[in-house]
C-alpha cells in the first residue's frame, strides 16, 4: 500500500526533466530524508530545480529570470504513514497536473530594456465593459491598453523621444537605460475622459515613477502622459533632493510632435477582431511629404497663436484641450521652432538637466538658452517674429464677412471678472479697449494692448476687405497710444515706458479715435446681409 502511494507521488516528479520551470499555487514537496515537507513563501513561485538543489528563479511574465533566491523551508513535521501519504497524494498530484497545463500569466509584463514594468490587466468583467464597446473598439482616437502591448509601446515612445532630443543618435543604438524604473499600473476605465496620475518616489538607485492609467483613453492623453513621465525621468536622473517640474508647453509640444509623426508605430491598441483564432488589427497609411505641423496649421487657422506669456501660464481649459486645441498647437509650434535653433536640441537637453536645480522652469530655460536669448524679453521678440512668419506663409482661407465680424468683435473685447461685493462670487463680463485705457494701470494696459496688437495683425490677413482695412486703423491707434512709432509691425517692439508727461492728452485722443472706429465698425456690420455677405 505504502509503495503504491509512493509511486503515486513520484510518478509526476519523474516525468519532469532535470531543469523545470513551473508555476505553483500551493505546496511544493521536496524530499528531505523522507521525513518532512517544505513550502515556498510565495503563492506564485516560478521554480527552477535540479535534483538535490533547493533554489528557485523568480521570473516575471514576459521578462528574464531574476537572481535565484533560496526557498524558505517550513517543516510540517508529518511522519510518513499510509494515511498521510494518501492525503498528500490526493492534494499534491492535482497541483502538478494543473501546473503543467496552465497558461502564461498575462496580468503583468516587462519591457525589453527592463525600465517599464506593467501591472494590472483588467478583469474578465472589465474586459466586457468600456473597452469592449463597439464605438470604442472601432474609434482610432481611443487606445485600449493591455500589459504586453503597453510595454512595447512605452519602449517605442522612449526611443522616438530620445532621438527627437538627440538628433545625432538617429540610426544608432540607444545607450543603456538608467537604473530608475517606471511602473505602469492599469485599471478598468470608468469613462473616456478619466485622468492619468503620475507619482514619483526616491529610491536608492534614483527616482522611480508610477503611472496610473485607465485601460481606455484618448491617444492624445495617453501620449501626453507617457511623454510627461519620460521627461521627468530624463530631467531627474541626477536629482537628489527633489524631482524636476516639467513646463506644460514642453510636454504638450513634444507629445503633439510625436503624435503627428509616428502615432501608428508607437501607440499600440488592443486588436478589435479575431482572424483564424488570432487577434488582428489592420492599419493602412499613405504618407507623402510628411509635415508634422499640418495638424497645428489646421487648428491655428481658426485660433490665434498664443503668446509666450500664455504658453507659460496655461489655464485648466487649455490643458484639457477645451480651447479648440489652440494651446497644444501653439506649444507644438513653439517646441518645433526651438529645436530648429542653432544647438536647439542640446539647449533643450541642458534645460531638462538643470530643472531640478531651480524652483521654476523659467530660470532653467534662461540658463540653457542664454546663447539664443541673452535677455528674458528676447524670447518674446523672437517668438513674435516666428508667429508672424508662420501665419504669413499659411494664413488659411479668407473669412466670410459674418465670421470676420465675430472675430474682430472677439479681439476688441477683453474678458474680466467683476465682483459686486468683497465676499461675492466673481461674475464674468467683457469690456472694451476704452474701458481698459480708462481704468487699468500702466502695466496691465501694456500687457493687454500688446496682445491685442498681435491678434489684430495676425487676423488682418484673413478678414474680409472692409474689416481688414478697419483693423489696420485700430492697430495704428493702439500703436500711437503705446508710443511704438512703428506702423508695419508694432508687435515686434516691447514698450518699456510707453507713456509721456502728456499721457492724459494722448489718452483722450486715443479714446476718441477708438470711439470713431467702433462707429465705423457698426456701420459695416449693419451692411452685412443675413446670408453673411456684403450687398
Steps between C-alpha positions, in 0.01 A plus 500: 500500500774746602705411188201575276446833670869584456465423129193724488708798615823410324354436155429864417835602647688255280326639192681831543841560342806596699417871449136605534321830516151473637257714691336378814222641709532268796744263669821395331636168634873454538631175655727544801593154634136413423400658831371855433326709238589860425300795368596809295408841635344639179162397365643528145858374501660408171736216592816384332622181663769237461522180695648583836470881451235702687499835322251693291523764230229768524400574144282795411263406217641640177847557644819321599554317823612690807799381705424168670365525852511223764175336589381567851430167659208434727513164670156345522622221727293236324609144550475266202193284563252342264231749601729802456626382162145442384404856590814643339444299184150642467619859566835514322431309177230744376742787564753351259232431243371856523851646484586309183186617316482864617553788252750784549389779729402810296413723793844663489780566254847648486652688208806375318729752675350423840423867567121465462302260716129470423249358746127477546328350198122548513287224641274296267204712614688821419600367159133480414445861608623823347784346296261257330248761389482513117527879489827476696644196320450659154602856594867563420501806725496265800762249602415182691796405717615157611829412674691331217423769240550781750853378582592504130334838443684658794837389361418641156387834642821524705716420199327757278514767771872439563574534129291818481713658771822342370502524119857368493372161628272438202604174340707396802428276797371678808708500821415262783191599703546665841445305822172681576178313422167616360205296627190516279193397701187432295148510640158465336386831352178646636467764226682613186623823663655343811822663615852359532702520823881508516668436837875539555697325775865531604682165507863406575570473124330828407138587431222251432167600348155349504251590227138405576324459167144406409491219246305722256599861427556732207820487297585859593459441873694174491794644309500813718525285814781284361692804373459671837635210706791446258597868519482474880730199489747676266509815713526329840774243434757699697253671736544439870265714707195525275366398163484746210194701397435480125333802334167420338599643162792257476289194582219600263737618227707181488201268539319674211815475288524124566128460437531674163804307377468138616186431703419179309840353586516600865136469616398135512134437575341165577380332175128528433445178301604134478619334178560122504515513878760777507438862608551733204509877465546648152621851420547651155703819468595710200756777562656743257727782611423473872435837666494458876335843538210425265261439789620810683444707184140384475433596861680835484308608190199549725682595823768756571845366589555547871759746630798382705333624818189294423710192432676548832181518709232280341149473640332172595281524190805534278673201659184293455473597133174689548635802309468332163857370520659846474733445797627162380549626143682813623720288730590266213595796281707653783692176567547444127655846462722450807638174359573679171728751675878464486583234763128496586481129601815534714360807676171325562685205655701743714176656618365160604820417688496828696128498585547330842738782602232768470156548648356628172572396144547860376843524664606165357380612155688829521818322613488236226404736212720794601686471170178558305316731741740709714210687664157370606321736258702364207304176496173696476631703207631188328169316549301794362713493183451123462124533540474774237713295259295187565167674437627692198611179326166330558228747604228256400179574309345844533215538746152593387366844603292343776795304642722808463251702703496243781879464506559874516241537777678229695842664461376845604335365816686431823362229737501600867355387833285746693401489868208699636627448857821382662344167602295449181579246233663643186282561197646467153467795265665662199621858481625717214852623437383846604409363845846345528666833422279691746512264797812282493850591615788536256641150536167329437421734212828421326456123543144500365556743213816324383303175479219674309749652256639156427155343453390784270810460285459125463127512427528783247634253241170308499234762568256608231628817320287764685592352838865460401527872420332587829736267687796694367352819647454333839863389495623850424292653777625253761862524379490882524362476853779267607759724338632225275573723200488194271219460252578172331556262787448658842479157659876462463577783738475478877418837649666541838380857567206559265360812663630857487430799722202588282347156549156641584482685168617190312246287686207730413607512135525121484157458656347726235672302222375169638145632537502618138632164380233317698236710323647408161503134600130509592423660165688227312329229704155643425572467129549124522205306360344213697685257271828636641614694191522866405247649258 
